[in-house]
Amino acid sequence: MLYLIELWESVRDFIATGGDVLYVVAAALFLMWIFMIERFWYVSSVFPKEMKQIISDWDAREDTTSWYAHRIREAWISQASDRLNQRLLLIKTLVAMCPLIGLLGTVTGMIAVFEVMAVQGTGNPRLMAGGISMATIPTMAGMVAALSGVFFSSRLEARVKMSKEKLVDSLPHH
């Protein structure tokens, strides 16, 4: 329990040093990871069952060679592809937003530095250090959040692509 209290105090100090923009970075990071975990779960647990159902429906059809049957096959593949690709664009958008939110923290931190310089002058570097921390920490946090998202979202996209190709290959068209 003491460890959790110390951890929470460290996080609180980090956010106090970096400014309120870190809350926005944390919210974007949280949403991004919730969506990525949901998509990994869908691709690895739910979609294989859906794919088996589509394949069994296709195998149960008497007609798999006519023009009409090919349109049904294409529609099923398209619907499955749409379900696979759900929220991928949102995940990519959140990944791209994280560094921009960090940059917003840089701007607000530099404004704090300029306010100190306007009031106190440039003679006291210690007073400016707080604003400089507020300028650099959100940028770093936004970049770290984006890097974690880039790696895992690219792996997720590869798994989605493999799943779709597997479905297409499993539905023979004559």
Summary of the structure (lengths in Angstrom):
residues: 174
radius of gyration: 24.7
end to end distance: 64.1
largest distance: 85.8
contacts: 520
relative contact order: 0.16
helix: 89%
strand: 0%
